Amino acid sequence: MFGGDKASDKELLKTVNKRLSRGGGRVSAAVHQGTVTLTGSIQYEAQRRPIVKDITSISGVRGVNDQLRLKPKNVE
């Protein structure tokens, strides 16, 4: 593969999506030149850091652009 052991964006996206699917949340990802952009919503702020850390740990990921939003709480 061109570029040595660097994973292609397509391969990275596949790996990222596998990791995200384990979390059961509503988080989507896009990959461009090794940078992962996370979008979607999380229920609790405490979920953000573990998600970003998990994605950052994937080999080939150069950075994470966190665009996750905190899901608004229902006011009754």
Residue pairs with C-beta under 8 A, 6 or more apart in sequence:
1 8
6 34
6 60
7 15
7 34
7 59
7 60
9 31
9 32
9 33
9 34
10 31
11 60
12 31
12 34
12 36
12 58
12 60
12 61
13 29
13 30
13 31
15 58
15 60
16 29
16 31
16 36
16 55
16 58
16 61
17 29
19 54
19 55
19 58
20 27
20 28
20 29
20 51
20 55
23 47
23 51
25 40
25 41
25 42
25 43
25 47
25 51
26 40
26 41
27 38
27 39
27 40
27 41
27 42
27 51
27 68
28 38
28 39
28 40
29 36
29 37
29 38
29 39
29 55
30 36
30 37
30 39
31 37
33 62
34 60
34 61
34 62
34 63
35 61
35 62
35 63
35 64
35 65
36 55
36 61
36 63
36 64
36 65
37 64
37 65
37 67
38 51
38 52
38 55
38 64
38 65
38 66
38 67
38 68
39 67
39 68
40 68
40 69
41 68
41 69
41 70
41 71
42 48
42 51
42 68
42 69
42 70
42 71
43 70
43 71
44 70
45 70
48 66
48 68
51 68
52 64
52 66
55 61
55 64
56 63
56 64
